[in-house]
Amino acid sequence: MAKFKGELTFKVSFKKLGVPVGFGMTNAIIYHHCATEIGIRCPWSRVDKKYKKDPRFKIELISKKIYKDEE
């Protein structure tokens, strides 16, 4: 198995995302929803198809730097 190292940068845009305000967790909830949306869009995700490609989210791969790890 080859080993790689690198960095991926994603841009996640969203609209009309309902989040409760005033609990001190608003940012954490937004971060969780965005990270989850990236994860469920991968082809081998085990998340039910009805949750995939939520139209409220737009995911873009901004940059990628992937290198074979020579160690």
C-alpha positions, 0 to 999 in steps of 0.5 A, a space after each residue: 500500500 502506498 503512503 501519501 501526505 498532503 493537504 486539501 482545502 475545501 470551500 463549503 457554502 450554505 444557505 437556509 441552514 436552520 440552527 438554534 441560536 443562544 446555546 453557545 453551540 451555534 458555530 460548532 453546529 454549523 462546522 459539524 453540518 459542513 464537515 458532515 456534508 463533505 464526508 457524505 458526498 464521497 462515493 463510499 459513504 455509508 450514509 443513506 442516499 436521502 441525505 446526500 447532496 443536500 441542496 443547501 450546501 455547495 462544496 468546492 475543492 479549492 486546492 490539493 497538494 498530495 505527495 507520495 510519502 518517501 519515508 
